[in-house]
Structure formats: C-alpha cells, structure tokens
Amino acid sequence: MPGAGPSYSVSGTANSSALVLNGSRGYLLTPDGTLLSGPTGSAGGWQPATGTASPSAAPPSRAPCQPGPSQAGGQPSGALLAATTSPGLVLVCTSPAAGASQAKVVYTSGDNGQTWQKTGPVSAVGTATSVAGTVTGTIVLASTAGLQVSTDGGASWAAGRGALPSGGFSYVGMTSANQGVAVPADVTQHAVWFTFDGGLRWHASPIP
C-alpha cells in the first residue's frame, strides 16, 4: 500500500516522499522526483528506476511529477504513487489548487517506473488525497469529494457507489483485487469503508 515517507526540505520548501511496497519489491519516490526501486528483503540494494548498476552510467530518470508537502492525512501532495499489476505502477500528478480547481493527471508504467505513459485526466472534483491499485489493473482514487474508480488503467473513471461520507476520504488501499478499505477525512464518522467488488461499491463499517 502507498504511504507517506519522511519530510524533507529542498531549497527551504518542505517536501515529502512516497513509499510503495508491492510483494517482494519496493518503490520510493524521492522529493526531487527520482524513483528508486529494490527488494524489500535484506538482500540487494535499491537503484534508480533506470536500472543501471552505477548511478554514473546514466542520469537517474525522473517521474512526471514530484511529491510536495505532506497533506493532513499524511499522504504527499503533488504526486500520489501506487502499484498495480507487477511490474506496474500508477502515478497521479496534481496541481497546487484544491477542490474542483485541482488538475489531476494519471500516468502509468509497465516497467517498474523506467518509462511513463500519460493516460489522461481524472474527473474527481475534490482534492486528491490517496491512490491505490490492484493486480488486475484497477485504480482507486480517494479525494475530499469521494472515490473514483478506473478499470482501464486511468483512461476513464466512475464514482464509487454507496453511502459515502461528506468530506470524502484521506486514504484508500486495496488489499486484494476485490477487497479494499477507505478512511474518511472526518474522523468523527467513527467508521471505515470497505469494498468487496474491486472498488465499485463501498459500505461503512462502524468503529465502536
């Protein structure tokens, strides 16, 4: 699942990083947009997504966007990273604006982040907060307006169905191709939302 990394300061500006663990492989999107990848076990080291053994052999490739300051829910702003089909990745690049004015563009990679393809914009009207992917290629984007689901790699989107909370969600994660969880931005909801059909419909589960 994607998560926020530590905060950094680049030229006096607070930035964050994004960490994704996908089975035996991990990905770290650094504050300057460099994507590092490597095994999650103790053996082997992490390298830039170019895959070169020596950093001097080729300049590290950069992702289409870089993480900005952490959001209130802990996820980075500016760049939301998730894993989909192995070795696939999805990256949602967002503009600094909030709400309906925020631009959201999806990029996908089928080679561990060595190259990226722009698949199109997201129709979500809220501020993007978190993104998740599944092994079947489904992408779920959480925002302050709700949840958006794409089953075609980000080319088209549909709103997640169900009685969703006002204020949207601060986090979404998929634990399998069908099952996932979303955390509401409003903690007074005292509930989390689950899906059992790949993100198409969501149900609240109260927290005592």
C-alpha positions as CSV (number, residue, x, y, z in Angstrom):
1,M,0.0,0.0,0.0
2,P,1.2,3.5,-0.6
3,G,2.3,5.6,2.3
4,A,4.0,8.9,3.0
5,G,7.7,9.0,3.8
6,P,9.6,11.4,5.9
7,S,9.5,15.1,5.2
8,Y,12.5,16.9,3.6
9,S,13.5,20.5,3.0
10,V,14.6,21.3,-0.6
11,S,15.7,25.0,-1.0
12,G,13.7,25.9,2.1
13,T,10.5,24.2,0.9
14,A,9.1,21.3,2.9
15,N,8.6,18.2,0.7
16,S,7.7,14.6,1.3
17,S,8.4,11.3,-0.3
18,A,6.1,8.3,-1.3
19,L,6.8,4.7,-0.4
20,V,5.1,1.7,-2.0
21,L,5.6,-1.9,-1.2
22,N,4.4,-4.5,-3.7
23,G,5.2,-8.0,-2.6
24,S,8.9,-8.5,-2.6
25,R,9.7,-5.2,-4.3
26,G,9.5,-1.6,-3.0
27,Y,9.4,1.8,-4.7
28,L,10.5,5.2,-3.2
29,L,9.6,8.4,-5.0
30,T,12.0,11.0,-3.6
31,P,11.4,14.7,-3.1
32,D,13.2,15.6,-6.4
33,G,11.1,13.1,-8.4
34,T,13.7,10.3,-8.6
35,L,12.1,6.8,-8.3
36,L,14.2,4.2,-6.5
37,S,13.4,0.6,-6.6
38,G,14.7,-2.6,-4.9
39,P,13.9,-5.7,-2.9
40,T,12.0,-5.4,0.3
41,G,14.2,-8.1,1.9
42,S,17.7,-7.6,3.3
43,A,19.5,-8.8,0.1
44,G,20.4,-6.4,-2.6
45,G,20.3,-2.6,-2.8
46,W,17.9,0.0,-4.3
47,Q,18.7,1.6,-7.6
48,P,17.2,4.4,-9.7
49,A,14.4,3.2,-11.9
50,T,16.7,3.3,-14.9
51,G,18.0,0.0,-13.5
52,T,21.7,0.9,-14.1
53,A,24.2,-0.7,-11.7
54,S,26.2,2.5,-11.4
55,P,24.5,5.9,-10.9
56,S,27.2,7.5,-13.0
57,A,26.4,5.3,-16.0
58,A,23.2,7.2,-16.7
59,P,21.4,10.1,-15.0
60,P,18.5,8.9,-12.8
61,S,15.2,9.1,-14.6
62,R,12.6,11.4,-13.1
63,A,8.9,10.7,-12.6
64,P,6.4,13.0,-14.4
65,C,5.9,14.9,-11.1
66,Q,7.4,15.1,-7.6
67,P,6.0,15.0,-4.1
68,G,5.2,18.2,-2.3
69,P,4.4,18.9,1.3
70,S,2.5,16.2,3.2
71,Q,-1.3,16.5,3.3
72,A,-3.2,16.5,6.6
73,G,-3.8,12.7,6.2
74,G,-0.1,12.0,5.8
75,Q,0.0,11.4,2.1
76,P,2.2,13.5,-0.2
77,S,0.7,16.4,-2.2
78,G,1.6,16.8,-5.8
79,A,2.4,13.1,-6.6
80,L,0.4,10.0,-5.4
81,L,2.1,6.7,-6.2
82,A,0.6,3.1,-6.1
83,A,1.4,-0.3,-7.5
84,T,-0.9,-2.1,-9.9
85,T,0.0,-5.2,-12.0
86,S,3.6,-6.3,-11.4
87,P,5.7,-4.6,-12.6
88,G,3.1,-1.9,-13.0
89,L,2.9,1.5,-11.2
90,V,0.4,4.3,-11.3
91,L,1.2,8.0,-10.5
92,V,-1.4,10.7,-10.1
93,C,0.1,14.2,-10.6
94,T,-1.9,17.0,-9.1
95,S,-1.8,20.8,-9.3
96,P,-1.4,23.0,-6.2
97,A,-5.0,24.1,-6.4
98,A,-7.7,22.5,-4.2
99,G,-11.2,21.1,-4.8
100,A,-12.8,21.4,-8.2
101,S,-9.9,23.6,-9.4
102,Q,-7.3,20.9,-8.8
103,A,-6.0,19.3,-12.0
104,K,-5.3,15.6,-11.7
105,V,-3.4,13.6,-14.4
106,V,-2.7,9.9,-14.4
107,Y,0.5,8.3,-15.6
108,T,1.2,4.5,-15.7
109,S,4.3,2.5,-16.0
110,G,4.6,-1.2,-17.0
111,D,8.4,-1.4,-16.4
112,N,8.9,-0.6,-12.7
113,G,9.0,3.2,-13.4
114,Q,11.6,3.3,-16.2
115,T,9.1,4.9,-18.6
116,W,5.8,6.5,-18.0
117,Q,2.7,6.9,-20.2
118,K,0.1,9.6,-19.8
119,T,-3.4,8.0,-19.7
120,G,-5.5,11.1,-19.1
121,P,-7.1,13.4,-16.5
122,V,-9.3,12.3,-13.6
123,S,-12.8,13.6,-13.3
124,A,-12.7,13.8,-9.5
125,V,-14.0,17.2,-8.3
126,G,-12.4,17.2,-4.9
127,T,-8.7,17.4,-3.7
128,A,-6.9,14.1,-4.4
129,T,-5.7,12.5,-1.2
130,S,-4.6,8.9,-1.9
131,V,-4.5,6.4,-4.7
132,A,-4.4,2.6,-4.7
133,G,-4.1,-0.1,-7.4
134,T,-4.8,-3.8,-7.7
135,V,-3.1,-6.8,-9.5
136,T,-5.9,-6.6,-12.1
137,G,-5.0,-3.0,-13.0
138,T,-7.9,-1.3,-11.3
139,I,-7.1,2.1,-9.9
140,V,-9.0,3.8,-7.0
141,L,-8.5,7.4,-6.2
142,A,-9.6,9.0,-2.9
143,S,-10.5,12.7,-2.7
144,T,-12.3,15.1,-0.5
145,A,-15.3,14.5,-2.7
146,G,-15.4,10.7,-2.5
147,L,-13.9,7.8,-4.5
148,Q,-13.2,7.4,-8.2
149,V,-12.6,4.0,-9.9
150,S,-10.9,3.2,-13.2
151,T,-10.8,-0.3,-14.6
152,D,-8.9,0.6,-17.8
153,G,-5.7,2.0,-16.5
154,G,-6.9,5.5,-15.9
155,A,-8.5,6.2,-19.3
156,S,-12.0,6.5,-17.9
157,W,-13.4,6.9,-14.4
158,A,-16.6,6.2,-12.5
159,A,-17.7,7.3,-9.0
160,G,-17.6,4.7,-6.3
161,R,-21.1,3.8,-5.2
162,G,-22.6,3.6,-1.7
163,A,-23.5,5.9,1.1
164,L,-20.2,7.9,1.3
165,P,-19.3,10.4,4.0
166,S,-19.3,14.2,3.5
167,G,-15.8,15.5,3.3
168,G,-14.5,12.4,1.4
169,F,-11.6,10.3,2.3
170,S,-8.0,10.8,3.5
171,Y,-6.7,7.3,2.5
172,V,-7.7,4.3,0.3
173,G,-5.9,1.0,0.0
174,M,-6.6,-2.3,-1.8
175,T,-5.6,-5.5,0.0
176,S,-6.6,-7.7,-3.0
177,A,-8.1,-7.5,-6.4
178,N,-11.6,-7.2,-4.8
179,Q,-11.2,-6.0,-1.2
180,G,-10.1,-2.6,0.0
181,V,-10.6,0.0,2.7
182,A,-11.0,3.7,2.8
183,V,-10.6,6.1,5.8
184,P,-12.9,9.1,6.0
185,A,-11.3,12.5,6.2
186,D,-13.8,13.3,9.0
187,V,-12.7,11.2,12.0
188,T,-16.0,11.9,13.8
189,Q,-17.6,9.4,11.4
190,H,-16.3,6.6,13.7
191,A,-16.3,4.2,10.7
192,V,-14.2,2.9,7.9
193,W,-15.5,2.0,4.4
194,F,-14.9,-1.4,2.8
195,T,-15.3,-2.7,-0.8
196,F,-15.6,-6.3,-1.9
197,D,-16.0,-5.8,-5.6
198,G,-12.9,-4.0,-6.7
199,G,-13.9,-0.6,-5.6
200,L,-17.2,-0.3,-7.4
201,R,-19.4,-0.2,-4.2
202,W,-18.4,0.8,-0.7
203,H,-20.0,0.0,2.7
204,A,-19.4,1.7,6.1
205,S,-18.2,-0.4,9.0
206,P,-18.8,1.3,12.3
207,I,-15.9,1.6,14.8
208,P,-17.2,1.2,18.4
